[in-house]
């Protein structure tokens, strides 16, 4: 059974095929209006969502399918203590495919082990958000015409930004990618990701502290919110916050064909005046999300009917270490539910949790 838990669960070829299918859906929407007739999507959203949940719902409806599920876990048996494993074993009796958002990192991976139907990770904690990555890739393709040979700046909260983590993973498989990381020290990209990027011969990266110093170089600027609550010192936040607010003055130094992306919602990191700039692609990005999720749902259901095997070469080796370590991350699903402690051995000999990628102590 094929699932989408991490962006790298899809090969480069499969990713590009889904993006191409999304483009075909955009061009021939009527031809797909009954592509999933008789199928049901279950949306299991354990934390708030507007764009992602409605995007999945709209995607399935436009494919001719039906949608069931919940948008508030407190209205389900989760409020009674039901585990993720038990919930999906129940849901599989009613649905053909699941889209799950969960506040615990690794919850969709647990779901995929028990569901018996395709599971799509719609965001798990601060870990990963692979369908946002597909949305970003479709937007980049439609706006720039390519995935390779570009400079992309990621700005804001890079430490907890799951959309940033997922897109970097996806882009790292293409050649000619330069990543510029723009963030305060408190919100730098996690060390394990910096190490992976350093080991990737296809990708170059560097860290800076302001947008202004790199704006003329960028083909894509990916904005995220700098979160005040992440700072221990409010004075430090006040000192750096304006360095990470995009306004028309900063846009003056950008390339004429640079695009601005944002997973949304925004607060104040992009001023309203930027919305009128044709390079502001973030609302076009939202609509692309519906089309790429249509392509993904259609593809996973086809693969399920074909019983298509999982063929990707494992990144971290072929075997899990089972119950030999305990994950120290309290945001990990393994910290609250009765699941096997799964760890992957990294090339440097360390072990990382399969659910959340936290390093074993």
Steps between C-alpha positions, in 0.01 A plus 500: 500500500635840404466800732635856506653563842820678395581683174767242419242219510453595135786460256597803294326342201181434699502853638534649154225269371260626768591863423444433128164338577401807703584718199285277280212525749529879487481489120220238480300522822180353357682182396572418867158588644413133564852355533438396863126437485399250768813566711512662844772714655519518882648827626628445855612840626617498862598868492358812331535548126332714236687469171616140527173349622281693257748432221475124555121519526469707183748275317304182572167659415631629167615145423145380555571332834359550848656626824450390860702567814547760773655843533510493880638196678295589810185409308631148434592199712849648529356702790437167674862393462484302175842450343598593144540130417148415616347807335635414155405134534143622550516762223618244244156338528342818362758663269739424215774752586597713802643850533628557855625810678626445852679705765721202588799442275490158337126441545437451124782243488328306779172529310659360184606188692141412593265660248512252213407788267718789373589761763601855412690707754327839506749632757641342817617743765809689387629197313371478141229623264548313170181615324602861561829403337316369194304826498823698514656293222197544272509874566873520427450301178212719382675825595863417413468209257759282676612340827878520452762773469352760730570687821230480765497693823314365803417776745360503854440202727723231353529300821134405542378564144392158368428646156861620477640163607292312245574729205875496567491119497318498167723760333817331624445230237545748214823645363607862510299589811641764734315542829538819702375475858380833640411485868585621849741283694215371717312360199781349292439183302545190723853362516405164352369672187809718470710183517291331231531805277875510554525135393296558184733564207217639284411782734683804635379713789593782728348680797440876523318727744319751275301491176662813362845345458376222271183632336661575158615135471167326559280326244255396773442650845314265736363696794390364838395669821760593763324390816535731798421215738820319398717774656601495865594868484231737370759774443692265271181435301434872468855549376478246216131491404512765226781316323248231412208713378465520124384839371510687166829667592676163531332380178668782306830310512353167381517359148210595273401134474559394860194343664391521862349187657342454844317193637258734685350611725704817525489747786725800435801349322375616157340843491170541321664732245700205361178322396468723194848410374471244214789310657283421804394143419367383837130518415561329165689244709183429703300411189783281372465303824156380401613380159809317623295329772254390232792347312637335815166349611434369150850350475503333844158346441619365165810355663287343774282330237816372332650399838809692395802421721722755670812510285707793629850412617505569877697810587627385838563132438274203463415417860342669798640463848193395700465590870875543546469873578237735643422823317567802725266730302180566696329616181551155345206259474715236669500707820125464555378191315589133528706457182830333423798729545638505144841645420696526177878477499656803330812493280701659785403217735246695704138390526195715434138439589302380196198701613653844566871476403621589850845367582525218754683590818 
